[in-house]
Amino acid sequence: MKQRKVGLMILWAILTFGIYYIVWNYKFQGDVREETGKGIMPWGHLLIFLVPLVNIVYFVFWIFTIDSRLAFMGAKKGNLGVIYLLLSITIIGYLFVPAIIQSKANNLGTIEVSQKDKTQTELRVDKYAKYFNK
């Protein structure tokens, strides 16, 4: 997943009066789709966001599912969909929700795992590897 600088995202969103987030949303959806294979294609995602009223319903759906997709990709678990939705209602929240989502995506793969968990995972991989190495 592409790393993006959160501060620059907010600055671009302010300078472009929010239009940057449409571009970000398109690119981010493409990254998520590529990593997980879930969701609609980025063009379809963009077109839905441009249709009045439908975009509001889809935004609510997307905001709830993006957190679970990031968790599927290895982000720290925790359903933040409601928080994202409540923040998005305000102008300040609108500026920060995509930045928060991107920040979470930037931290994929950086979760600390205890040595015990690593060892158990390695044992499970070794146990099932024989089935895949035929």
Protein Blocks (a to p, Z undefined) as FASTA:
>chain_A
ZZddfklmmmmmmmnnommmmmmmmmmmmmmmmmnopacdfklmmmmmmpghklmmmmmm
mmmmmmmmmmmnopacddfklmmmmmmmpmklmmmmmmmmmmmmmmgoiaccdfklmmmm
mmmmmmmmmmmmZZ
